[in-house]
Amino acid sequence: MITRNLFKKKQLPFRVHIDETNAAHDFANQLLDLLPKLLKRDIVIVCIGTDRSTGDSLGPLIGSRLKESNLDFFHTYGTLENPIHAVNLEEKLAEINERHSNAFVIGIDACLGRSTSVGFISIADGPVKPGAAVNKKLPPVGDIHITGIVNVGGFMEYMVLQNTRLHFVIKMADKIAESILLTDKILNKERQRSMLKSIKPSFFSS
């Protein structure tokens, strides 16, 4: 069972390997802790990447999973069908800003790292910096960000992303999407409890 932890001290960035037991639950707890408590702002997820590169398809894969799930508390942008990538990023961010003014944004992207870090997903305060792995200067995205280390960086990053195993990226995308689905589920339960508290028993009224 997952519940919002109000007393746990934040330790960011939070990282967990996708093969760890309860990885999705632990990750969802961290995401809940970082969300606006009153949820008066739209929460927008921007999944960055392209389906033309297996390593860089992490974001669109997550976006497609979330779109299929009809989330109640999250607005998702960036899917396999309509990806958000280096070419259209600025345009898409402008469109999102028009639809959701003053939104709380979660940026999601793939990244490269040390060999010992491959398979870890992380969540942290502040924006993600798309294109950093391939030395592209793009606008930062998000009030907080989620990343997945899909392969080893440091040499010929573009080719490394192109040759990353699709099976591994799908497995990572599924784990991140699962954690967001769990977050949406607990937010729904919190809303239902709040609604029940506001209802007064009619048999006490005269």
Buried (B, 14 or more C-beta within 10 A) or exposed (E): EBEBEEEEEEEBBBBBEBEBEEBBBBBBBBBBBBBEEEEEBBBBBBBBBBBEBBBBBBBBBBBBBBBEBEBEBBBBBBBBEEBBBBEBBEEBBEEBEEEBEEBBBBBBBBBBBEEEBBBBBBBBEEBBBBBBBBEEEBEEBBBBBBBBBBBBBEEEBBEBBBEBEEEBBBBBBBBBBBBBBBBBBBBEEBEEEEEEEEEEEEEEEE
